[in-house]
Amino acid sequence: MSRTLLTLASAALLAVAASAISAAWAAAEGPRIGQVKTASGEAAILRQGAKVPARLGDPVYAADVVETGEHGSIGITFIDNTVFSAGPNSEVALDKFRFDAGGDEMLAELRRGTLSVVSGDITKKSPGALKIKTPTALLGVRGTTFAVEVAGDRQ
């Protein structure tokens, strides 16, 4: 009998802990800036020190870092219809995103790997508001489709 109570208490404690982690994860993101549209292989989202596998439909938030493994890829559509596609062994930090009456800005940092971008409404409304930072350059985008690669192990 006491073994059953211990097992039930352990299960309840795990459920409470999981719920608390989920609540903390959800409470600290701020407004959703986009969502995962495609994910294959090793694709993950790093948020506030936690790393979770990226799944179709998962929200993304400013300050998230998206990373893929050797056989991974991920596609993200932002609320302004900008599309990012990151290939294998990529790391992209979503540093800033604002698309509202207060002004528009988007800054992402490609730390390694490849990133293909199709600019959305943010560049139509505010040309130059989309910027991609790499270890050696800062690209100001006025509206286009392009791809960037950061080779090597630079971070």
C-alpha positions as CSV (number, residue, x, y, z in Angstrom):
1,M,0.0,0.0,0.0
2,S,2.7,2.5,0.9
3,R,4.6,1.6,-2.4
4,T,1.4,2.5,-4.4
5,L,1.1,5.8,-2.5
6,L,4.7,6.6,-3.2
7,T,4.3,5.8,-6.9
8,L,1.2,8.0,-7.1
9,A,2.9,10.8,-5.2
10,S,5.9,10.6,-7.5
11,A,3.7,10.7,-10.6
12,A,1.8,13.7,-9.2
13,L,5.0,15.5,-8.4
14,L,6.3,14.9,-11.9
15,A,3.0,16.2,-13.4
16,V,3.2,19.4,-11.3
17,A,6.9,19.9,-12.2
18,A,6.1,19.4,-15.9
19,S,3.2,21.8,-15.6
20,A,5.3,24.4,-13.9
21,I,8.1,24.2,-16.6
22,S,5.4,24.5,-19.3
23,A,3.9,27.5,-17.6
24,A,7.3,29.2,-17.1
25,W,8.2,28.4,-20.8
26,A,4.9,30.0,-22.0
27,A,4.9,33.0,-19.6
28,A,8.3,34.3,-20.6
29,E,8.2,34.5,-24.4
30,G,6.3,37.7,-25.0
31,P,4.3,37.9,-28.2
32,R,4.6,35.1,-30.8
33,I,6.5,36.3,-33.8
34,G,6.0,33.3,-36.1
35,Q,5.7,29.5,-36.2
36,V,7.5,26.4,-37.4
37,K,6.2,25.4,-40.8
38,T,8.6,22.6,-41.5
39,A,11.1,20.6,-39.4
40,S,13.0,17.5,-40.3
41,G,15.9,15.6,-38.8
42,E,17.5,17.3,-35.8
43,A,15.8,20.7,-35.4
44,A,15.4,22.4,-32.0
45,I,14.4,25.7,-30.4
46,L,16.5,27.1,-27.5
47,R,14.5,29.3,-25.2
48,Q,15.7,30.6,-21.9
49,G,18.3,27.9,-21.5
50,A,15.9,25.0,-22.4
51,K,16.2,23.1,-25.7
52,V,13.2,21.4,-27.2
53,P,12.7,19.6,-30.5
54,A,11.0,21.8,-33.1
55,R,7.6,20.5,-34.2
56,L,5.3,21.6,-36.9
57,G,3.1,24.5,-35.6
58,D,5.4,25.4,-32.7
59,P,5.4,29.1,-32.0
60,V,8.7,31.1,-32.1
61,Y,9.5,34.2,-30.1
62,A,12.0,37.0,-30.1
63,A,15.2,35.8,-28.4
64,D,14.7,32.2,-29.5
65,V,17.6,30.4,-31.1
66,V,16.9,27.9,-33.8
67,E,19.4,25.2,-34.5
68,T,19.7,22.2,-36.7
69,G,21.9,19.1,-36.6
70,E,23.9,17.4,-39.4
71,H,20.7,16.0,-41.0
72,G,18.3,18.7,-39.9
73,S,16.4,21.6,-41.5
74,I,13.7,24.0,-40.3
75,G,11.3,26.5,-42.0
76,I,9.8,29.3,-40.1
77,T,7.0,31.7,-41.2
78,F,6.8,35.0,-39.4
79,I,3.7,37.0,-38.7
80,D,4.6,39.4,-41.5
81,N,4.9,36.4,-44.0
82,T,8.7,36.5,-44.0
83,V,10.0,33.0,-44.4
84,F,13.3,31.6,-43.1
85,S,14.7,28.2,-44.1
86,A,17.8,26.9,-42.3
87,G,19.7,24.0,-43.6
88,P,21.9,21.4,-41.8
89,N,24.3,22.4,-39.0
90,S,22.7,25.9,-38.7
91,E,22.2,28.2,-35.8
92,V,20.0,31.3,-36.1
93,A,19.3,33.7,-33.2
94,L,16.0,35.6,-33.6
95,D,17.3,38.7,-31.8
96,K,14.6,41.2,-32.4
97,F,11.2,41.4,-34.1
98,R,8.6,44.1,-34.1
99,F,5.9,44.5,-36.7
100,D,3.3,47.0,-35.5
101,A,2.3,50.7,-35.4
102,G,5.2,51.5,-33.1
103,G,7.7,50.7,-35.9
104,D,9.1,47.7,-37.6
105,E,12.4,45.9,-37.1
106,M,13.7,42.4,-37.5
107,L,17.2,41.3,-36.6
108,A,18.4,37.7,-36.9
109,E,21.9,36.4,-36.4
110,L,23.2,33.5,-38.6
111,R,25.9,32.1,-36.4
112,R,26.6,29.1,-38.6
113,G,25.2,27.1,-41.5
114,T,22.8,28.3,-44.2
115,L,19.8,30.5,-44.2
116,S,17.4,31.2,-47.1
117,V,15.1,34.2,-46.7
118,V,12.0,35.3,-48.5
119,S,11.2,38.8,-47.2
120,G,7.6,39.5,-46.3
121,D,5.5,42.6,-45.4
122,I,8.0,44.1,-43.0
123,T,10.3,45.1,-45.9
124,K,7.3,46.3,-48.0
125,K,6.1,48.5,-45.1
126,S,9.6,49.5,-43.9
127,P,12.4,48.9,-46.4
128,G,15.6,48.1,-44.6
129,A,13.8,46.9,-41.4
130,L,15.0,43.3,-41.9
131,K,18.7,42.7,-41.0
132,I,20.7,39.5,-41.0
133,K,23.9,39.6,-39.0
134,T,26.8,37.1,-39.7
135,P,30.2,36.9,-38.0
136,T,31.6,39.2,-40.8
137,A,28.7,41.3,-42.1
138,L,25.4,42.9,-41.5
139,L,22.9,42.6,-44.3
140,G,20.2,45.2,-44.6
141,V,17.3,43.8,-46.6
142,R,15.0,46.1,-48.6
143,G,12.9,43.2,-50.0
144,T,14.0,40.2,-51.9
145,T,14.8,36.5,-51.8
146,F,18.4,35.5,-50.9
147,A,20.5,32.9,-49.2
148,V,23.5,33.3,-46.8
149,E,26.1,30.8,-45.6
150,V,28.4,31.0,-42.7
151,A,31.1,28.4,-43.1
152,G,33.4,27.0,-40.5
153,D,33.0,26.8,-36.7
154,R,32.7,30.5,-36.0
155,Q,30.3,31.6,-33.3
